[in-house]
């Protein structure tokens, strides 16, 4: 039976979007064959900068994209969440961010909030897929 592709959610606040793009580019080979789900602008930037990446774009985070990803977590439709959160800027949709990260914790979904921890996730899944 063929193995299902990994399903990663990639999200980044405005001040962290360039960091997300750089990180995803540095792991382009890993993401070949991974189903990527992203909120609005982050998804568009990923598609523009990694044309071979398979990205399903949801609404912008504050317009419901965070909730769309949260629903995927509840339905066991994600394998990991990479969310580069800007800790220095106040966000009017902070409750949405908290709800998304809370669901990742409640459902024990691997989650990374920085390039260093995201690297650890990639390394884990690379090892896990290798046996």
Secondary structure, 3 states (H helix, E strand, C coil): CCCCCCEEEEEECHHHHHHHHHHHHHCHHHHCCCEEEECHHHHHHHHHHCCCCCEEECCCHHHCHHHHHHHHHHCCCCCEEEEECCCCCCCCCHHHHHHHHHHHHHCCCEEECCHHHHHHHHHHHHHHHHC
